[in-house]
């Protein structure tokens, strides 16, 4: 008779019996062909109901551990049980995890919770669930629901002066996902070129898809066209509105030089990454490169900075030739963004909430920027610090005069729980051109602790 101490197992009683019998089969205590006691006999022995034993047997039969033979009972099935080693081999997983216990972070670009429109977003979600019950449970088209693509097209027309057909737009869960779609649409045989210094993850993403990714240096007007030509690239991935990390804006004359490069050879494209473009503090945003050449430029943007980094929604505007190729090659993909969030965002944009939100954020960030700069100038002397400002973006550069190396300063600050990054951190060539230029991102900066962090930086100089 099978006897088990069911207190050693967790879950409902039937699951405990199931786990006990399965363990005996795995350990060889119950071998193939062994007849089990009847349901009633086993139930009496374990002090449970017969239906509990029956439920355990049903699960074991479903997984192939037992077979039921009419009028004969339950038997252990022919199971090839892999023999386990006598002892568990202990392995030390060496996974590098980023430090998250910073007392102060000059480099954080997260969204402040106070700036997220929770009440309005909740209203849009509720309306979507109330008014679009049938649509929410329909599979989203591969490029995203039409209502969201139409809302994005209208937003781009009013905000960036771009004449876009909604069918040119592809919605995805963030820019990183969209980059992969672009690689598969354009072809892995294409050579991609990215800016240096630049967003470190971008090169890793392209290389993870097996494409040849090269670098071209950036000057005070953006990517250098001569270096782009020398790279031998077919696709240039650039950030002309606000380059990260230098904050440079590419003027129209340089943009036309880049577009001239794109038209020199058939099959060349420019990926215009318009990340952070909404926060130009002076004047209206510059015209997009896509509006200058809709046939050669792929426009990519997300809602990471304008709403929140955890709302994983981005979009790409593809030229006619590429959007046709996308549908031919990749239309079998499902859109990876929840329809609930797509319809909520469509309402958020379409009802004017997004425009109001952006205008409010611009005012908030412009005032915060002024306060942070005033604090910087009050603590870091002009002989040691020169802020380098741009007209857009949520960060600026502190050019520091010191004989100490960047690594020494960063290590000393890190020992006090303060994180800071430099332009050199994003320079793959390690040219030394950007020595002692430190990044100060103020979007999520805690102003109540800023003075203490700046004094620590002053001492580290």
TAFENVEN-V188219 format. One record per pair of residues at least 12 apart in sequence whose ideal C-beta (glycine too) atoms are under 6 Angstrom apart, sorted by sequence separation. I is the first residue (numbers start at 1). GAP is how many residues later the second one is. If there is no record, write none. Layout:
i:I gap:GAP
i:I gap:GAP
This chain:
i:65 gap:12
i:216 gap:12
i:302 gap:12
i:64 gap:13
i:153 gap:13
i:385 gap:13
i:386 gap:13
i:39 gap:14
i:192 gap:14
i:423 gap:14
i:39 gap:15
i:216 gap:15
i:223 gap:15
i:240 gap:15
i:385 gap:15
i:4 gap:16
i:150 gap:16
i:300 gap:16
i:406 gap:16
i:422 gap:16
i:57 gap:17
i:149 gap:17
i:152 gap:17
i:214 gap:17
i:272 gap:17
i:384 gap:17
i:222 gap:18
i:272 gap:18
i:299 gap:18
i:406 gap:18
i:420 gap:18
i:421 gap:18
i:192 gap:19
i:196 gap:19
i:214 gap:19
i:149 gap:20
i:298 gap:20
i:191 gap:21
i:192 gap:21
i:193 gap:21
i:196 gap:21
i:188 gap:22
i:188 gap:23
i:193 gap:23
i:195 gap:23
i:295 gap:24
i:313 gap:24
i:272 gap:25
i:179 gap:26
i:183 gap:26
i:222 gap:26
i:270 gap:26
i:143 gap:27
i:144 gap:27
i:269 gap:27
i:270 gap:27
i:271 gap:27
i:272 gap:27
i:273 gap:27
i:274 gap:27
i:183 gap:28
i:195 gap:28
i:220 gap:28
i:222 gap:28
i:278 gap:28
i:176 gap:29
i:269 gap:29
i:276 gap:29
i:221 gap:30
i:222 gap:32
i:225 gap:32
i:221 gap:33
i:225 gap:33
i:228 gap:33
i:241 gap:33
i:234 gap:34
i:235 gap:34
i:236 gap:34
i:237 gap:34
i:239 gap:34
i:242 gap:34
i:255 gap:34
i:259 gap:34
i:262 gap:34
i:13 gap:35
i:193 gap:35
i:418 gap:35
i:1 gap:36
i:225 gap:36
i:241 gap:36
i:400 gap:36
i:14 gap:38
i:18 gap:38
i:35 gap:38
i:36 gap:38
i:193 gap:38
i:399 gap:38
i:418 gap:38
i:13 gap:39
i:17 gap:39
i:25 gap:40
i:35 gap:40
i:193 gap:40
i:397 gap:40
i:398 gap:40
i:416 gap:40
i:14 gap:41
i:18 gap:41
i:191 gap:41
i:14 gap:42
i:18 gap:42
i:34 gap:42
i:191 gap:42
i:398 gap:42
i:22 gap:43
i:191 gap:43
i:192 gap:43
i:193 gap:43
i:194 gap:43
i:195 gap:43
i:1 gap:44
i:32 gap:44
i:190 gap:44
i:395 gap:44
i:396 gap:44
i:190 gap:45
i:199 gap:45
i:30 gap:46
i:32 gap:46
i:395 gap:46
i:413 gap:47
i:412 gap:48
i:240 gap:49
i:394 gap:49
i:409 gap:51
i:306 gap:52
i:26 gap:55
i:402 gap:59
i:372 gap:70
i:368 gap:74
i:375 gap:75
i:379 gap:75
i:384 gap:77
i:380 gap:78
i:278 gap:80
i:281 gap:85
i:282 gap:109
i:281 gap:110
i:280 gap:111
i:280 gap:112
i:279 gap:113
i:279 gap:115
i:276 gap:117
i:178 gap:122
i:175 gap:125
i:161 gap:126
i:162 gap:126
i:175 gap:127
i:160 gap:128
i:162 gap:128
i:174 gap:128
i:162 gap:129
i:161 gap:130
i:178 gap:136
i:185 gap:137
i:174 gap:138
i:178 gap:138
i:173 gap:139
i:175 gap:139
i:174 gap:140
i:185 gap:140
i:185 gap:141
i:172 gap:142
i:247 gap:143
i:171 gap:144
i:169 gap:146
i:170 gap:146
i:247 gap:146
i:169 gap:148
i:168 gap:149
i:168 gap:150
i:242 gap:150
i:242 gap:151
i:164 gap:153
i:168 gap:155
i:152 gap:163
i:173 gap:163
i:173 gap:164
i:171 gap:166
i:245 gap:178
i:245 gap:181
i:142 gap:189
i:142 gap:191
i:144 gap:191
i:116 gap:192
i:142 gap:193
i:148 gap:194
i:155 gap:194
i:245 gap:194
i:140 gap:195
i:151 gap:195
i:111 gap:197
i:145 gap:197
i:148 gap:197
i:148 gap:198
i:151 gap:198
i:110 gap:199
i:140 gap:199
i:147 gap:199
i:151 gap:199
i:136 gap:203
i:136 gap:204
i:132 gap:211
i:215 gap:213
i:128 gap:215
i:128 gap:216
i:125 gap:219
i:124 gap:220
i:127 gap:220
i:124 gap:223
i:124 gap:224
i:197 gap:226
i:200 gap:226
i:197 gap:229
i:197 gap:230
i:196 gap:232
i:120 gap:233
i:196 gap:233
i:117 gap:240
i:107 gap:312
i:103 gap:314
i:104 gap:314
i:105 gap:314
i:106 gap:314
i:107 gap:314
i:102 gap:315
i:102 gap:317
i:109 gap:332
i:112 gap:332
i:106 gap:334
i:107 gap:334
i:109 gap:334
i:110 gap:334
i:108 gap:336
i:104 gap:345
i:104 gap:349
